[in-house]
Amino acid sequence: MNQKIKKIFIIIMCIFLLTGCTKTLKDGKQVVKNEETGQVLTENIICQPTEESSIETYQNHGVDIEKLPTCEKFTPLSNYEGLWTSLFVKPLAWAIIKIGGLLKNYGLSIIITCLLIRVILYPLTKKTAMQSELIKRAQPELAKLEKKYENKTSIEDQNKKAQEMLLIYQKYKINPLSGCLTAFIQLPLLLAFYEAINRTPAIFEDNLLFFNLGTTPWVGIMNGEYVYIILVVLIFLATFVSFRKTLKDQSAAQTQGMNMKFMLYFMLALITYSSFTIASAVGVYWITSNLFTIIQNLLVERKKVK
């Protein structure tokens, strides 16, 4: 049964991920970037840019922006591009545009849209966080089990270990697959936000506080705007603190815990490195999403699992 579920999951993900995606604007094989912001430009933008430099760049590279609606008049129902884009990317971009129009700021719109979606998904992600608390309760017994079978590597012993571990999971009502839920939700959401932001000129033409939403921190720093260092630091701190709960939960485990720690620290380093080259708008989303995760974890930790 599990194998069938996995196959269905893979098929669904392939359908959604392969039926539409962001196309990078290129000049031959060379990626086209905004000279002022350093942002890699998107070829299949969903609405018209308004900055003269952007308009000129797109026209010079063969993009007919006159066929596109203005961002204010954009609707998610126009120009079907496949399930992924039409069901996720465009509605998300439309929501950011509409909220941005009301707030008169697309940076605030990204924050509000992210929070609204995370609140809607809270019942699902809360269950995953509570499972983590249950694993923490079971950790002493799991540690004893690891020690018991530490030097026993035969197939028979490993089968016995798996059976005993399953009994512990049943005792504490732990679902081993629940940890996949957050990744299942977060990854498509991150990809959808990334595409919606990069395909909507109105977003990366706007500012939030000291940051231009289209500017990459690296270009900002190179231009002497050292305030962009703050954005990178915030991305690092928000990611580290959101990962810290998982690191604490894995601390009592041995081999599995070490592997998990390595993966999380590697991801932390990769995300921090990538934060220098992504548009600030994506960084704003990432910080907001992780802050929500941190608050959610604190609420779960304070509320004892019954």
C-alpha positions as CSV (number, residue, x, y, z in Angstrom):
1,M,0.0,0.0,0.0
2,N,2.8,2.4,0.9
3,Q,4.5,1.7,-2.5
4,K,1.3,2.7,-4.3
5,I,1.0,5.9,-2.3
6,K,4.6,6.8,-3.1
7,K,4.0,6.2,-6.8
8,I,0.9,8.3,-6.8
9,F,2.8,11.0,-4.9
10,I,5.6,11.0,-7.5
11,I,3.2,11.1,-10.4
12,I,1.3,14.1,-8.9
13,M,4.4,16.0,-8.2
14,C,5.7,15.4,-11.7
15,I,2.4,16.6,-13.2
16,F,2.5,19.8,-11.1
17,L,6.2,20.6,-11.4
18,L,6.6,19.8,-15.1
19,T,3.5,21.6,-16.5
20,G,4.9,25.1,-16.0
21,C,7.9,26.9,-14.7
22,T,9.8,30.2,-14.8
23,K,11.9,30.7,-17.9
24,T,15.1,32.7,-17.5
25,L,15.6,35.5,-20.0
26,K,18.7,34.8,-22.0
27,D,20.8,36.6,-24.7
28,G,22.0,33.5,-26.5
29,K,23.5,31.4,-23.7
30,Q,24.1,34.4,-21.5
31,V,21.6,35.0,-18.6
32,V,20.2,38.5,-18.7
33,K,20.3,40.4,-15.4
34,N,19.1,43.8,-14.3
35,E,22.2,45.9,-14.3
36,E,21.1,48.0,-11.3
37,T,19.7,45.2,-9.1
38,G,21.5,42.1,-10.2
39,Q,18.3,40.2,-10.4
40,V,18.1,37.4,-13.0
41,L,15.3,38.5,-15.3
42,T,12.4,36.2,-16.1
43,E,11.3,35.7,-19.7
44,N,7.7,34.6,-19.1
45,I,6.6,37.5,-16.8
46,I,2.8,37.6,-16.2
47,C,2.3,41.3,-16.5
48,Q,3.9,44.4,-17.9
49,P,6.9,46.1,-16.2
50,T,6.7,49.9,-15.7
51,E,10.3,50.9,-15.3
52,E,11.8,52.2,-18.5
53,S,15.0,50.2,-18.2
54,S,13.1,46.9,-17.7
55,I,10.8,47.7,-20.6
56,E,13.7,48.4,-22.9
57,T,15.6,45.3,-21.8
58,Y,12.6,43.0,-22.5
59,Q,11.9,44.6,-25.9
60,N,15.5,44.3,-26.9
61,H,15.4,40.6,-26.2
62,G,12.2,39.9,-28.1
63,V,9.6,39.8,-25.4
64,D,6.4,41.3,-26.6
65,I,5.2,43.0,-23.4
66,E,2.3,44.8,-25.2
67,K,0.5,41.5,-25.2
68,L,0.6,41.3,-21.4
69,P,-1.9,42.9,-19.1
70,T,-0.7,45.6,-16.6
71,C,-0.1,44.1,-13.2
72,E,-3.1,45.9,-11.8
73,K,-5.4,44.2,-14.4
74,F,-3.8,40.8,-14.2
75,T,-6.1,37.8,-13.4
76,P,-5.0,34.2,-12.8
77,L,-7.5,32.9,-15.4
78,S,-5.7,34.4,-18.3
79,N,-3.4,32.4,-20.6
80,Y,-3.5,28.8,-19.3
81,E,0.1,27.5,-18.7
82,G,-0.5,24.1,-17.1
83,L,-1.7,22.9,-13.7
84,W,1.2,24.1,-11.6
85,T,1.2,27.7,-12.9
86,S,-2.5,28.1,-13.2
87,L,-3.5,26.6,-9.8
88,F,-0.6,27.8,-7.7
89,V,1.7,30.5,-9.2
90,K,-0.8,32.8,-10.8
91,P,-3.4,32.8,-8.0
92,L,-0.5,33.5,-5.5
93,A,0.8,36.3,-7.7
94,W,-2.7,37.7,-8.1
95,A,-3.2,37.7,-4.2
96,I,0.2,39.5,-3.7
97,I,-0.8,42.1,-6.3
98,K,-4.2,42.7,-4.9
99,I,-3.1,42.9,-1.2
100,G,-0.1,45.1,-2.4
101,G,-2.6,47.4,-4.1
102,L,-4.5,47.8,-0.8
103,L,-1.4,48.3,1.3
104,K,0.4,50.4,-1.3
105,N,3.5,48.2,-0.7
106,Y,4.3,44.8,-2.3
107,G,6.9,43.9,0.4
108,L,4.2,44.1,3.1
109,S,1.9,42.2,0.7
110,I,4.4,39.3,0.6
111,I,4.5,39.2,4.4
112,I,0.7,39.3,4.8
113,T,0.1,36.7,2.0
114,C,2.7,34.3,3.5
115,L,1.2,34.7,7.0
116,L,-2.4,34.1,5.7
117,I,-1.3,30.9,3.9
118,R,0.6,29.6,6.9
119,V,-2.4,30.3,9.2
120,I,-4.6,28.4,6.8
121,L,-2.2,25.5,6.8
122,Y,-1.6,25.7,10.6
123,P,-3.7,22.7,11.5
124,L,-1.6,20.5,9.3
125,T,1.8,21.8,10.3
126,K,0.8,21.8,13.9
127,K,0.3,18.1,13.8
128,T,3.8,17.6,12.5
129,A,5.3,19.8,15.3
130,M,3.3,17.8,17.9
131,Q,4.7,14.6,16.5
132,S,8.1,16.0,17.1
133,E,7.2,16.5,20.8
134,L,6.0,12.9,20.9
135,I,9.4,11.7,19.5
136,K,11.1,13.7,22.2
137,R,9.1,11.8,24.8
138,A,10.0,8.5,23.2
139,Q,13.7,9.4,22.8
140,P,14.9,7.6,26.0
141,E,13.4,4.3,24.8
142,L,14.7,4.8,21.3
143,A,18.2,5.5,22.7
144,K,18.1,2.3,24.7
145,L,17.0,0.4,21.5
146,E,19.9,1.9,19.6
147,K,22.3,0.8,22.3
148,K,20.8,-2.7,22.4
149,Y,21.4,-3.3,18.7
150,E,24.6,-1.2,18.4
151,N,26.8,-4.1,17.3
152,K,24.1,-6.3,15.8
153,T,24.1,-6.0,12.1
154,S,22.5,-9.2,10.9
155,I,19.3,-9.0,8.9
156,E,17.4,-10.9,11.7
157,D,18.6,-8.5,14.3
158,Q,17.8,-5.5,12.2
159,N,14.3,-6.9,11.6
160,K,13.8,-7.3,15.4
161,K,15.0,-3.8,15.9
162,A,12.5,-2.4,13.4
163,Q,9.7,-4.4,15.1
164,E,10.6,-3.1,18.5
165,M,10.9,0.5,17.2
166,L,7.4,0.1,15.7
167,L,6.1,-0.9,19.1
168,I,7.6,2.2,20.6
169,Y,6.1,4.4,17.9
170,Q,2.7,2.8,18.6
171,K,3.1,3.3,22.3
172,Y,3.6,7.0,21.9
173,K,1.3,7.4,18.9
174,I,4.1,8.5,16.6
175,N,3.5,8.5,12.8
176,P,7.0,8.0,11.2
177,L,5.8,9.6,8.0
178,S,4.5,12.8,9.6
179,G,7.9,14.4,9.3
180,C,7.4,14.4,5.5
181,L,4.3,16.6,5.8
182,T,6.1,19.9,6.4
183,A,8.5,19.3,3.5
184,F,5.5,18.3,1.3
185,I,3.8,21.6,2.1
186,Q,6.8,23.9,2.4
187,L,8.7,23.0,-0.8
188,P,5.8,23.6,-3.3
189,L,4.9,26.7,-1.4
190,L,8.5,28.0,-1.6
191,L,8.6,27.3,-5.3
192,A,5.3,28.9,-5.9
193,F,6.3,32.1,-4.0
194,Y,9.6,32.1,-5.8
195,E,8.0,31.9,-9.2
196,A,5.2,34.4,-8.4
197,I,7.7,37.0,-7.2
198,N,10.1,36.6,-10.1
199,R,7.3,36.6,-12.7
200,T,5.6,39.8,-11.4
201,P,7.4,43.0,-12.3
202,A,5.3,45.1,-9.9
203,I,6.8,43.2,-7.0
204,F,10.5,43.6,-7.8
205,E,10.1,47.2,-8.8
206,D,8.9,48.1,-5.3
207,N,10.7,48.7,-2.0
208,L,10.3,47.6,1.6
209,L,12.0,49.9,4.1
210,F,15.6,50.2,2.9
211,F,15.5,47.3,0.5
212,N,14.6,47.3,-3.2
213,L,12.6,44.0,-3.6
214,G,14.3,43.2,-6.9
215,T,17.9,43.9,-5.7
216,T,20.1,40.9,-4.7
217,P,22.0,41.5,-1.4
218,W,25.3,40.9,-3.2
219,V,24.7,43.7,-5.7
220,G,23.4,46.0,-2.9
221,I,26.6,45.4,-0.8
222,M,28.8,45.8,-3.9
223,N,27.1,49.2,-4.5
224,G,28.0,50.3,-1.0
225,E,24.5,49.7,0.4
226,Y,25.6,47.7,3.4
227,V,22.1,47.6,4.8
228,Y,21.6,44.5,2.7
229,I,23.9,42.6,5.1
230,I,21.0,42.9,7.6
231,L,18.8,40.9,5.2
232,V,21.3,38.1,4.9
233,V,21.8,38.0,8.7
234,L,18.1,37.8,9.2
235,I,17.8,35.0,6.7
236,F,20.6,33.1,8.5
237,L,19.1,33.7,12.0
238,A,15.5,32.8,11.0
239,T,16.7,29.6,9.3
240,F,19.0,28.6,12.2
241,V,16.4,29.1,14.9
242,S,13.7,27.3,12.9
243,F,16.1,24.4,12.4
244,R,17.2,24.4,16.1
245,K,14.1,22.5,17.3
246,T,14.8,19.7,14.9
247,L,18.5,19.6,16.0
248,K,17.4,19.4,19.7
249,D,14.9,16.6,18.9
250,Q,17.7,14.6,17.2
251,S,20.3,15.2,19.9
252,A,19.6,12.0,21.7
253,A,19.8,9.8,18.6
254,Q,23.1,8.5,17.4
255,T,23.8,7.7,13.8
256,Q,20.5,9.0,12.5
257,G,20.9,12.2,14.6
258,M,24.4,12.9,13.3
259,N,23.2,12.4,9.7
260,M,20.3,14.8,10.3
261,K,22.5,17.4,12.0
262,F,24.9,17.3,9.0
263,M,22.1,17.7,6.6
264,L,20.6,20.6,8.5
265,Y,23.9,22.5,8.8
266,F,24.6,21.9,5.2
267,M,21.2,23.3,4.3
268,L,21.8,26.3,6.6
269,A,25.1,27.0,4.8
270,L,23.5,26.6,1.4
271,I,20.5,28.9,2.2
272,T,22.8,31.5,3.7
273,Y,25.1,31.4,0.6
274,S,22.1,31.5,-1.8
275,S,20.6,34.5,0.1
276,F,23.3,36.8,-1.4
277,T,22.1,36.1,-5.0
278,I,18.3,35.9,-4.6
279,A,16.0,38.9,-5.0
280,S,15.3,40.6,-1.7
281,A,11.6,39.9,-2.1
282,V,12.3,36.1,-1.9
283,G,14.4,36.8,1.2
284,V,11.4,38.6,2.8
285,Y,9.2,35.6,2.2
286,W,11.8,33.2,3.6
287,I,12.2,35.2,6.8
288,T,8.5,35.6,7.3
289,S,7.8,31.8,6.8
290,N,10.6,30.8,9.2
291,L,9.4,33.3,11.9
292,F,6.0,31.7,11.7
293,T,7.5,28.3,12.1
294,I,9.5,29.5,15.1
295,I,6.4,30.9,16.8
296,Q,4.4,27.7,16.0
297,N,7.1,25.6,17.6
298,L,7.2,27.7,20.7
299,L,3.4,27.4,21.0
300,V,3.6,23.6,20.7
301,E,6.4,23.3,23.2
302,R,4.5,25.3,25.8
303,K,1.4,23.3,25.3
304,K,2.0,19.8,26.6
305,V,1.1,17.0,24.3
306,K,-1.8,15.0,25.8
